Amino acid sequence: MKQVEQKEKPDMAGRIGVVLHWLGCALGVLSVLVAVWAFIDISIKFDLASGAIEAAIFLGAGFCAWLVGHVALYLLKGDSPHPWP
């Protein structure tokens, strides 16, 4: 019978890194939804340029949250979420 090699469980810092990673990913997805809503709502009320600026701000904040989540996972757990090195 072939034995399966088990991965070691992450320590406390690794767990915090995983939580921050998923929180950053969730905020990134949420920012896309808010950006679409803001673009539609503000464009209707004011003009297209104002809606585009608001949407860009929300998308930029979401990208930053996503990036911080990935950096936290990499630094705290010592693991990259991607298969390449």
C-alpha positions as CSV (number, residue, x, y, z in Angstrom):
1,M,0.0,0.0,0.0
2,K,1.4,3.4,-1.0
3,Q,1.7,6.0,1.8
4,V,0.6,9.5,1.0
5,E,2.9,12.3,2.2
6,Q,1.1,14.8,4.3
7,K,1.8,18.5,4.2
8,E,2.8,20.0,7.5
9,K,0.3,22.3,9.1
10,P,1.1,26.0,9.0
11,D,2.0,27.9,12.1
12,M,0.1,30.9,13.5
13,A,1.8,33.3,11.1
14,G,1.0,31.1,8.2
15,R,-2.7,30.9,9.2
16,I,-2.9,34.7,9.5
17,G,-1.3,34.9,6.0
18,V,-4.0,32.5,4.6
19,V,-6.7,34.6,6.3
20,L,-5.3,37.8,4.9
21,H,-5.0,36.3,1.5
22,W,-8.6,35.2,1.4
23,L,-9.7,38.6,2.8
24,G,-7.8,40.4,0.2
25,C,-9.3,38.3,-2.6
26,A,-12.8,38.8,-1.2
27,L,-12.2,42.6,-1.1
28,G,-10.9,42.5,-4.6
29,V,-14.0,40.8,-5.9
30,L,-16.3,43.0,-3.9
31,S,-14.5,46.1,-5.3
32,V,-15.3,45.0,-8.9
33,L,-19.0,44.8,-8.0
34,V,-18.9,48.2,-6.3
35,A,-17.1,49.7,-9.2
36,V,-19.7,48.5,-11.7
37,W,-22.5,49.8,-9.4
38,A,-20.8,53.2,-8.9
39,F,-20.1,53.5,-12.6
40,I,-23.7,52.9,-13.5
41,D,-25.2,54.9,-10.7
42,I,-22.9,58.0,-10.9
43,S,-23.0,58.0,-14.7
44,I,-26.8,58.2,-14.6
45,K,-26.9,61.0,-12.0
46,F,-24.0,63.1,-13.2
47,D,-21.8,62.4,-16.2
48,L,-19.7,59.6,-17.7
49,A,-16.4,61.1,-16.6
50,S,-17.4,61.2,-12.9
51,G,-18.6,57.6,-13.0
52,A,-15.3,56.4,-14.7
53,I,-13.2,58.2,-12.0
54,E,-15.2,56.6,-9.2
55,A,-15.0,53.1,-10.8
56,A,-11.2,53.5,-11.3
57,I,-10.8,54.4,-7.6
58,F,-12.7,51.4,-6.5
59,L,-10.9,49.1,-8.9
60,G,-7.5,50.5,-7.7
61,A,-8.4,49.9,-4.1
62,G,-9.5,46.4,-4.8
63,F,-6.3,45.6,-6.7
64,C,-4.3,46.9,-3.7
65,A,-6.3,44.7,-1.3
66,W,-5.8,41.7,-3.6
67,L,-2.1,42.4,-3.9
68,V,-1.6,42.9,-0.1
69,G,-3.4,39.5,0.4
70,H,-1.0,37.8,-1.9
71,V,2.0,39.4,-0.4
72,A,0.8,38.5,3.1
73,L,0.5,34.8,2.1
74,Y,3.9,34.8,0.5
75,L,5.6,36.5,3.5
76,L,3.8,34.9,6.4
77,K,3.3,31.4,5.1
78,G,6.4,31.3,2.9
79,D,4.2,29.9,0.1
80,S,3.2,31.2,-3.3
81,P,-0.4,30.7,-4.3
82,H,0.7,30.1,-7.9
83,P,2.3,26.9,-9.2
84,W,5.3,28.7,-10.7
85,P,8.2,29.7,-8.5
